[in-house]
Amino acid sequence: MLVQRLRDRDESAMTLFYEKYSNALYGVIFRIVKKEEIAEDVLQESLVKIWHSFQSYDPSKGRLFTWVLNISRNLAIDKIRSRQYRVNSRTQPIEESAALRQAAEPSFRPEHIGLQEVTRQLNPEQKQIIDLLYFGGFTQSEVAEELNLPLGTVKTRARAAIKVLSKLIR
């Protein structure tokens, strides 16, 4: 029986387990994380966790598939809640945007955009905060954490930067 072989730490049983369950687990993980690369990583983490914690599986409490599915699903949810995932999922920097590689509409007038150029006139502290808030998609709390600053300092610098930008744009 597969369960007993896994309890006995039989590596060939883990190969059989992988062949039998990996596609279903990957499908559930992918529906949660929505990115192939991350889904593959979470599947790998799930398999390692299943291997190391198999002794805690109790067949009287449920089927093997339900147990491994819960482990995989929980790891996928943990991944999307992680700070690293949220930061990496932000809007891409404007320098890497596909919009820069596309031809502009004939009616497009570049002088109407230029906000990022205007931000270059801010002092470095204000520019860094505005870049993270408006071009990086961070919240004020995330900026405070990222820059290791008090939240009040971030709010004050952002407010001062917006006042300066307002004067520069007028």
Secondary structure as GFF3:
##gff-version 3
##sequence-region A 1 170
A	DSSP	alpha_helix	2	7	.	.	.	ID=ss1
A	DSSP	alpha_helix	11	33	.	.	.	ID=ss2
A	DSSP	alpha_helix	36	52	.	.	.	ID=ss3
A	DSSP	three_ten_helix	54	56	.	.	.	ID=ss4
A	DSSP	three_ten_helix	59	61	.	.	.	ID=ss5
A	DSSP	alpha_helix	64	81	.	.	.	ID=ss6
A	DSSP	alpha_helix	83	88	.	.	.	ID=ss7
A	DSSP	three_ten_helix	94	96	.	.	.	ID=ss8
A	DSSP	three_ten_helix	98	101	.	.	.	ID=ss9
A	DSSP	three_ten_helix	110	112	.	.	.	ID=ss10
A	DSSP	alpha_helix	115	119	.	.	.	ID=ss11
A	DSSP	alpha_helix	124	130	.	.	.	ID=ss12
A	DSSP	pi_helix	131	135	.	.	.	ID=ss13
A	DSSP	alpha_helix	140	147	.	.	.	ID=ss14
A	DSSP	alpha_helix	151	169	.	.	.	ID=ss15
###
